[in-house]
Amino acid sequence: MATSDTINREQVILNSINEGVFTVDLNWHITSFNRTAEQLTGVSREEALGKPCSDVFHTDICETACALRRTFDTGKPVMNAVAHIVNRDGDRLPVRLSTALLRDDAGEVIGGVETMQDLSRIEQLRKELEARYTFEDIVGRSAPMQKLFDILPQIAESSSTVVLEGESGTGKELFARAIHSLSPRKNGPFVAVNCAALPDTLLESELFGHVRGAFTDARRDKPGRFERANNGTIFLDEIGDISPAMQVRLLRVLQEREVEPLGSVKPRNINVRVVAATHHDLKHDVKTGSFREDLYYRIRVVHLELPPLRERRKDIPLLINHLLSKIARLQDRNSMDVSEAVLAQLLEYDYPGNVRELENILEQAFVLSRGSMIELQHLPLEIRGESEHTFAAFEGMSLREMERGLIENALRRFNGHRGKTATQLGIDPSTLYRKMKLLTIDNIEGDGRGK
């Protein structure tokens, strides 16, 4: 039986730990409770002792996925599970949990122990970082994105027509919405239409509207998207896919600032700002004759080119955090982290579908992972195909050795070109140079200079 001196000595030790620590018996009643646990919960040790732990912590996983219960059921410790506790003031605090069984001298289980690390400061720093590198709903810390962030407010203040060029999935509609929300028209409507999704006859009716009797099913007047966007912004997505005939009609609308609904002979004035977007190279399309030159110069008053994700790898870690938080809210679950192996693999992938593809990858991994960490096995096969072999080769290595191996692999892939290697790894060339020097990595198959 523990003496009073032993219990006091154990409590002193527990109080010296900067993580919240508590223990329970087999009936889930709290048997010890340290000072940090008191600070986290706002509940004193005297109040907590003898109470069921769920009455003290009110975590969001107590009823459905209790980490300590999982340890009791499986006999295995839980490491770094993320949850929230509710303190006495009703505040939700993010914590990282670890659990283990308590055994007596004979090896019999007599209870369990759980430690809690307060993530509030970390969460606050993460939010500050995201706020610093977030523009409306657009996330980016890379130089190309920061340049776009710098000029967007000036573009938004004007009434000029804007064309956004970029690959599918680069966030063209997000930029269009940001331009609208920062503009003097922000209190007006934002109306989006995908020009590639409709055939000419339907697109004409959608854009310009129709009057009753204009065609068989036209039983009433219907205003088009341009009229609905009056005093606001219309977003013409995939404008490069519209037919030559529709280009002529659209040009007239942009020149005259009036629309003529199908079946009507009376034009209607509109006051609309136009933001267009396309994945085409419109200048090339003008040269080939598939896009009208006069329409091209009419819409290309302000031109923004959105970089693909493979050219802004520095944004990937930030995007991962942002997208996982978004997915967690939609799934009504705790957010997750990605393992170092997953992060390395996601940094190497080229993302033909850009940010949209990254979000799909993370959503699938989020659904498949039942813990607090996304591992390689949760990634789609096409992403982790080579990675399983790659990281199997690193098994048993130190972090230094793994880092050396990753850098050497990337250098070989780009024939020693440091600039391309640094871009692939998502670091600055100067950082790559310092790491090569620190890890004594020689130049590989080339002069190694990133120009």
C-alpha positions as CSV (number, residue, x, y, z in Angstrom):
1,M,0.0,0.0,0.0
2,A,1.4,3.5,-1.0
3,T,2.5,5.6,2.0
4,S,1.6,9.3,2.4
5,D,5.3,10.2,1.5
6,T,5.1,8.2,-1.7
7,I,1.9,9.8,-2.8
8,N,3.2,13.3,-2.0
9,R,6.4,12.5,-3.9
10,E,4.5,11.3,-6.9
11,Q,2.3,14.4,-6.9
12,V,5.3,16.6,-6.8
13,I,6.7,14.8,-9.8
14,L,3.4,15.1,-11.7
15,N,3.2,18.8,-10.9
16,S,6.6,19.4,-12.4
17,I,5.4,18.1,-15.8
18,N,4.2,20.8,-18.2
19,E,1.6,18.5,-19.8
20,G,-1.7,17.7,-18.2
21,V,-1.6,14.3,-16.6
22,F,-4.3,12.3,-14.9
23,T,-4.9,8.6,-14.0
24,V,-8.0,6.6,-13.6
25,D,-8.9,3.3,-11.9
26,L,-10.8,0.5,-13.6
27,N,-14.1,2.3,-12.9
28,W,-12.9,5.4,-14.8
29,H,-12.7,7.4,-11.6
30,I,-9.8,9.9,-11.5
31,T,-7.0,8.9,-9.0
32,S,-4.4,11.6,-9.7
33,F,-4.6,15.0,-11.3
34,N,-1.6,17.3,-11.8
35,R,-1.3,21.1,-11.8
36,T,-1.3,21.5,-15.6
37,A,-4.5,19.4,-15.8
38,E,-6.0,21.9,-13.3
39,Q,-4.9,24.8,-15.4
40,L,-6.3,23.2,-18.6
41,T,-9.7,22.3,-17.2
42,G,-10.2,25.0,-14.5
43,V,-11.1,22.1,-12.2
44,S,-9.0,21.8,-8.9
45,R,-7.4,18.5,-8.0
46,E,-9.6,18.1,-5.0
47,E,-12.7,18.5,-7.2
48,A,-11.5,16.1,-9.8
49,L,-10.3,13.2,-7.6
50,G,-12.9,10.4,-7.5
51,K,-15.0,11.8,-10.3
52,P,-15.5,10.0,-13.7
53,C,-13.0,11.5,-16.1
54,S,-15.8,12.3,-18.7
55,D,-17.4,14.6,-16.0
56,V,-14.2,16.6,-15.8
57,F,-13.0,16.8,-19.4
58,H,-16.1,16.8,-21.6
59,T,-13.9,15.9,-24.7
60,D,-15.5,15.5,-28.1
61,I,-14.3,11.9,-28.2
62,C,-15.4,10.7,-24.8
63,E,-18.6,9.1,-26.1
64,T,-17.5,7.9,-29.5
65,A,-13.7,7.5,-29.7
66,C,-12.2,7.7,-26.2
67,A,-8.4,7.3,-26.6
68,L,-8.1,5.8,-23.1
69,R,-10.9,3.4,-23.7
70,R,-9.2,2.2,-26.9
71,T,-6.1,1.6,-24.8
72,F,-8.1,-0.5,-22.3
73,D,-9.7,-2.5,-25.1
74,T,-6.6,-3.2,-27.1
75,G,-3.8,-3.0,-24.5
76,K,-1.9,-0.7,-26.8
77,P,-1.0,2.9,-26.1
78,V,-2.4,5.8,-28.1
79,M,0.1,8.4,-29.3
80,N,-0.7,12.0,-30.2
81,A,-4.4,11.8,-30.8
82,V,-5.9,15.2,-31.4
83,A,-9.2,16.2,-29.5
84,H,-10.8,19.1,-27.8
85,I,-11.7,19.5,-24.1
86,V,-14.2,21.9,-22.7
87,N,-13.0,23.8,-19.6
88,R,-15.0,25.2,-16.8
89,D,-15.5,28.5,-18.7
90,G,-17.1,26.6,-21.6
91,D,-14.1,27.2,-23.9
92,R,-13.0,24.5,-26.3
93,L,-9.3,23.8,-26.0
94,P,-7.4,21.8,-28.6
95,V,-5.2,19.1,-27.0
96,R,-2.9,16.3,-28.1
97,L,-3.5,13.1,-26.1
98,S,-1.4,10.1,-25.3
99,T,-2.5,7.1,-23.2
100,A,-1.1,4.0,-21.6
101,L,-2.1,1.3,-19.1
102,L,-1.1,1.2,-15.4
103,R,0.0,-2.1,-14.0
104,D,0.8,-3.3,-10.5
105,D,4.0,-5.2,-9.5
106,A,2.3,-8.4,-10.7
107,G,1.6,-7.1,-14.1
108,E,-2.2,-6.7,-13.6
109,V,-3.9,-3.7,-15.1
110,I,-5.1,-1.4,-12.3
111,G,-6.0,1.7,-14.4
112,G,-4.8,4.0,-17.1
113,V,-2.9,7.3,-17.6
114,E,-3.5,10.0,-20.1
115,T,-1.4,13.0,-20.9
116,M,-2.6,16.2,-22.6
117,Q,-0.6,18.8,-24.4
118,D,-2.3,22.2,-24.8
119,L,-2.3,23.1,-28.5
120,S,-4.0,26.5,-28.1
121,R,-0.8,28.4,-28.8
122,I,0.1,26.2,-31.7
123,E,-3.4,26.5,-33.1
124,Q,-3.2,30.3,-32.7
125,L,0.1,30.5,-34.5
126,R,-1.3,28.3,-37.2
127,K,-4.2,30.6,-37.6
128,E,-1.9,33.7,-37.7
129,L,0.2,32.0,-40.3
130,E,-2.8,31.2,-42.4
131,A,-4.2,34.7,-42.0
132,R,-0.8,36.1,-43.1
133,Y,-0.8,34.0,-46.2
134,T,-4.5,34.0,-47.0
135,F,-6.3,36.4,-49.3
136,E,-10.0,35.9,-49.0
137,D,-10.2,32.1,-49.5
138,I,-6.9,31.9,-51.5
139,V,-3.9,30.4,-49.7
140,G,-0.3,31.1,-50.8
141,R,3.0,32.1,-49.4
142,S,5.1,31.6,-52.6
143,A,6.5,34.6,-54.5
144,P,4.0,34.2,-57.5
145,M,1.0,34.2,-55.2
146,Q,2.3,37.1,-53.1
147,K,2.6,39.1,-56.3
148,L,-1.0,38.4,-57.1
149,F,-2.1,39.3,-53.6
150,D,-0.3,42.6,-53.9
151,I,-2.1,43.7,-57.1
152,L,-5.6,42.2,-56.5
153,P,-6.9,45.2,-54.4
154,Q,-6.0,47.7,-57.1
155,I,-7.6,45.5,-59.8
156,A,-10.7,45.1,-57.6
157,E,-11.1,48.9,-57.2
158,S,-11.3,49.4,-60.9
159,S,-14.3,48.5,-63.2
160,S,-12.1,47.0,-65.9
161,T,-12.8,43.7,-67.5
162,V,-10.4,41.0,-66.2
163,V,-9.3,37.7,-67.8
164,L,-7.8,35.0,-65.6
165,E,-5.7,32.4,-67.4
166,G,-4.6,29.2,-65.7
167,E,-4.8,25.4,-65.7
168,S,-8.0,23.7,-64.4
169,G,-8.0,23.6,-60.6
170,T,-5.8,26.6,-60.0
171,G,-8.6,28.5,-58.3
172,K,-9.8,30.9,-61.0
173,E,-13.3,31.3,-59.5
174,L,-11.8,32.0,-56.1
175,F,-9.8,34.9,-57.6
176,A,-12.9,36.1,-59.4
177,R,-14.9,36.1,-56.1
178,A,-12.0,37.9,-54.3
179,I,-12.0,40.6,-57.0
180,H,-15.8,41.0,-56.6
181,S,-15.7,41.1,-52.7
182,L,-13.0,43.7,-52.7
183,S,-14.7,45.9,-55.3
184,P,-17.2,48.8,-54.9
185,R,-19.7,46.3,-56.4
186,K,-19.3,43.9,-53.4
187,N,-22.9,44.5,-52.2
188,G,-24.2,43.6,-55.7
189,P,-24.7,40.0,-57.0
190,F,-21.9,37.7,-58.1
191,V,-23.2,35.5,-60.9
192,A,-21.0,32.6,-62.3
193,V,-21.6,30.7,-65.5
194,N,-19.6,27.9,-67.0
195,C,-19.5,28.6,-70.7
196,A,-18.2,25.1,-71.6
197,A,-21.0,23.3,-69.8
198,L,-23.8,24.3,-72.2
199,P,-24.4,24.1,-75.9
200,D,-24.8,27.4,-77.8
201,T,-28.6,27.5,-77.8
202,L,-28.9,27.0,-74.0
203,L,-25.9,29.2,-73.3
204,E,-27.4,32.1,-75.3
205,S,-30.6,31.8,-73.2
206,E,-28.7,31.5,-70.0
207,L,-26.5,34.6,-70.7
208,F,-29.0,36.9,-72.3
209,G,-32.4,35.5,-71.2
210,H,-35.6,35.0,-73.2
211,V,-39.1,36.3,-73.5
212,R,-42.3,34.3,-73.4
213,G,-42.8,32.4,-76.7
214,A,-39.2,32.7,-77.9
215,F,-39.2,28.9,-78.2
216,T,-41.5,26.0,-77.5
217,D,-40.8,25.7,-73.7
218,A,-40.5,29.4,-73.1
219,R,-43.8,29.9,-71.1
220,R,-42.6,33.0,-69.3
221,D,-40.0,35.8,-69.5
222,K,-36.7,34.8,-68.0
223,P,-33.8,37.3,-67.3
224,G,-30.4,36.1,-68.3
225,R,-27.2,35.9,-66.2
226,F,-26.1,39.4,-67.4
227,E,-29.3,41.0,-66.1
228,R,-29.2,39.0,-62.9
229,A,-25.6,40.3,-62.3
230,N,-26.7,44.0,-62.8
231,N,-24.7,46.3,-60.5
232,G,-22.5,43.4,-59.7
233,T,-20.1,41.0,-61.3
234,I,-20.5,38.2,-63.9
235,F,-17.9,35.5,-64.0
236,L,-17.6,33.8,-67.4
237,D,-15.7,30.6,-66.7
238,E,-14.1,28.8,-69.7
239,I,-14.7,31.6,-72.1
240,G,-12.2,30.1,-74.5
241,D,-14.6,27.2,-75.2
242,I,-17.5,29.3,-76.7
243,S,-18.3,29.0,-80.4
244,P,-17.5,31.8,-82.9
245,A,-21.2,32.7,-83.2
246,M,-21.4,33.1,-79.4
247,Q,-18.2,35.2,-79.5
248,V,-19.9,37.6,-81.9
249,R,-22.9,38.0,-79.6
250,L,-20.8,38.4,-76.5
251,L,-18.6,41.0,-78.1
252,R,-21.6,43.1,-78.9
253,V,-22.8,42.9,-75.3
254,L,-19.5,44.0,-74.0
255,Q,-19.3,46.9,-76.5
256,E,-22.8,48.2,-76.1
257,R,-23.4,47.3,-72.5
258,E,-26.8,46.0,-73.3
259,V,-28.4,42.6,-73.9
260,E,-31.2,41.5,-76.2
261,P,-33.1,38.5,-74.8
262,L,-34.1,35.7,-77.2
263,G,-37.4,36.6,-78.9
264,S,-37.1,40.3,-78.0
265,V,-36.4,43.2,-80.2
266,K,-35.9,45.7,-77.4
267,P,-32.4,45.8,-75.8
268,R,-31.9,46.2,-72.1
269,N,-29.1,48.2,-70.5
270,I,-26.8,46.5,-68.1
271,N,-24.2,47.7,-65.6
272,V,-22.0,44.7,-65.0
273,R,-18.3,44.1,-64.4
274,V,-17.0,41.1,-66.4
275,V,-14.4,38.7,-65.1
276,A,-13.6,35.9,-67.6
277,A,-11.5,32.8,-67.1
278,T,-10.0,30.1,-69.3
279,H,-7.5,27.2,-69.3
280,H,-6.7,28.1,-72.9
281,D,-3.8,30.2,-74.1
282,L,-6.0,32.8,-75.7
283,K,-3.2,34.5,-77.5
284,H,-2.4,31.3,-79.2
285,D,-6.1,30.7,-80.0
286,V,-6.2,34.2,-81.6
287,K,-3.3,33.2,-83.9
288,T,-5.0,30.0,-84.9
289,G,-8.3,31.7,-85.6
290,S,-10.3,29.8,-83.0
291,F,-10.9,33.0,-80.8
292,R,-11.8,36.4,-82.2
293,E,-9.0,39.0,-81.9
294,D,-11.5,41.8,-81.2
295,L,-13.1,39.9,-78.4
296,Y,-9.7,39.0,-77.0
297,Y,-8.6,42.6,-76.7
298,R,-12.1,43.6,-75.3
299,I,-11.8,41.1,-72.4
300,R,-8.0,41.3,-71.9
301,V,-8.0,44.8,-70.3
302,V,-6.4,43.3,-67.2
303,H,-4.7,39.9,-67.5
304,L,-3.8,37.6,-64.6
305,E,-2.0,34.3,-65.1
306,L,-2.5,31.9,-62.2
307,P,0.5,29.6,-61.6
308,P,0.0,25.8,-61.4
309,L,0.6,24.1,-58.1
310,R,3.8,22.4,-59.3
311,E,5.3,25.9,-59.7
312,R,4.4,27.0,-56.2
313,R,5.4,24.0,-54.1
314,K,6.2,26.2,-51.1
315,D,2.4,26.6,-50.8
316,I,1.8,22.9,-50.4
317,P,2.3,22.5,-46.6
318,L,0.1,25.6,-46.0
319,L,-2.5,24.3,-48.4
320,I,-2.5,20.9,-46.7
321,N,-3.3,22.5,-43.3
322,H,-5.9,24.8,-44.8
323,L,-7.6,22.0,-46.7
324,L,-7.5,19.5,-43.9
325,S,-9.2,22.0,-41.6
326,K,-11.8,22.6,-44.2
327,I,-12.4,18.9,-44.7
328,A,-12.6,18.3,-41.0
329,R,-15.4,20.9,-40.6
330,L,-17.3,19.4,-43.5
331,Q,-16.9,15.9,-42.1
332,D,-17.6,17.1,-38.5
333,R,-14.5,15.4,-37.3
334,N,-11.2,16.5,-35.6
335,S,-8.6,17.8,-38.0
336,M,-5.6,15.6,-38.8
337,D,-1.9,16.0,-39.5
338,V,0.1,14.2,-42.3
339,S,3.2,12.1,-41.5
340,E,6.6,13.2,-42.7
341,A,6.6,10.5,-45.4
342,V,3.2,11.7,-46.7
343,L,4.4,15.3,-46.7
344,A,7.5,14.3,-48.7
345,Q,5.4,12.5,-51.2
346,L,2.9,15.3,-51.6
347,L,5.7,17.7,-52.2
348,E,7.1,15.6,-55.0
349,Y,3.8,15.0,-56.9
350,D,3.2,17.2,-60.0
351,Y,-0.6,17.7,-59.6
352,P,-2.0,17.8,-63.1
353,G,-5.3,18.8,-61.4
354,N,-3.7,21.4,-59.3
355,V,-5.2,22.5,-55.9
356,R,-8.5,20.8,-56.7
357,E,-6.6,17.5,-57.1
358,L,-4.7,18.1,-53.8
359,E,-8.0,18.6,-52.1
360,N,-9.5,15.4,-53.5
361,I,-6.3,13.5,-52.4
362,L,-6.6,14.8,-48.9
363,E,-10.3,14.2,-48.6
364,Q,-9.9,10.5,-49.6
365,A,-7.0,10.1,-47.2
366,F,-9.1,11.8,-44.4
367,V,-12.0,9.4,-45.0
368,L,-9.7,6.4,-44.9
369,S,-7.7,7.4,-41.8
370,R,-9.4,6.6,-38.5
371,G,-6.7,8.1,-36.3
372,S,-5.2,11.5,-36.0
373,M,-2.5,11.0,-38.7
374,I,-2.6,10.5,-42.4
375,E,-0.1,7.8,-43.5
376,L,1.2,6.6,-46.8
377,Q,-1.3,3.8,-47.0
378,H,-4.2,6.4,-47.0
379,L,-3.0,8.1,-50.2
380,P,-4.3,7.0,-53.6
381,L,-2.2,4.3,-55.4
382,E,-1.2,6.7,-58.2
383,I,0.4,9.0,-55.6
384,R,2.1,6.4,-53.4
385,G,3.0,3.9,-56.1
386,E,6.7,4.6,-55.9
387,S,6.8,6.0,-52.4
388,E,6.2,2.7,-50.6
389,H,9.4,1.4,-52.2
390,T,11.2,4.7,-51.6
391,F,10.5,4.9,-47.9
392,A,11.0,1.2,-47.4
393,A,14.5,1.9,-48.5
394,F,14.8,4.5,-45.6
395,E,13.6,2.1,-42.9
396,G,16.0,2.1,-40.0
397,M,17.7,5.3,-41.1
398,S,18.1,8.4,-39.0
399,L,16.3,11.6,-40.0
400,R,19.6,13.0,-41.3
401,E,20.2,9.9,-43.5
402,M,16.6,10.1,-44.8
403,E,17.0,13.8,-45.6
404,R,20.3,13.0,-47.4
405,G,18.6,10.3,-49.4
406,L,15.7,12.5,-50.4
407,I,17.9,15.3,-51.6
408,E,20.2,12.9,-53.5
409,N,17.2,11.3,-55.2
410,A,15.9,14.7,-56.3
411,L,19.3,15.8,-57.5
412,R,19.6,12.7,-59.7
413,R,16.1,13.3,-61.1
414,F,17.1,16.8,-62.3
415,N,20.7,15.9,-63.3
416,G,22.2,18.0,-60.5
417,H,20.2,21.1,-61.3
418,R,19.9,22.8,-57.9
419,G,17.2,25.3,-58.9
420,K,14.9,22.6,-60.2
421,T,15.7,20.3,-57.2
422,A,15.0,23.1,-54.7
423,T,11.6,23.8,-56.4
424,Q,10.8,20.0,-56.3
425,L,11.6,19.8,-52.6
426,G,9.7,23.1,-51.8
427,I,12.8,24.9,-50.4
428,D,14.9,27.9,-51.5
429,P,18.1,27.1,-53.5
430,S,20.1,28.7,-50.7
431,T,18.6,26.3,-48.2
432,L,19.4,23.4,-50.5
433,Y,23.0,24.6,-50.9
434,R,23.4,24.8,-47.1
435,K,21.8,21.3,-46.6
436,M,24.1,19.8,-49.3
437,K,27.1,21.3,-47.6
438,L,26.0,20.2,-44.1
439,L,25.2,16.6,-45.4
440,T,28.3,16.5,-47.6
441,I,26.4,15.8,-50.8
442,D,28.4,16.1,-53.9
443,N,27.1,17.4,-57.2
444,I,25.4,14.8,-59.2
445,E,25.5,14.3,-63.0
446,G,25.9,18.0,-63.8
447,D,27.4,21.2,-62.6
448,G,24.6,21.5,-60.0
449,R,24.0,25.2,-60.6
450,G,20.4,26.2,-60.6
451,K,20.1,29.0,-63.1
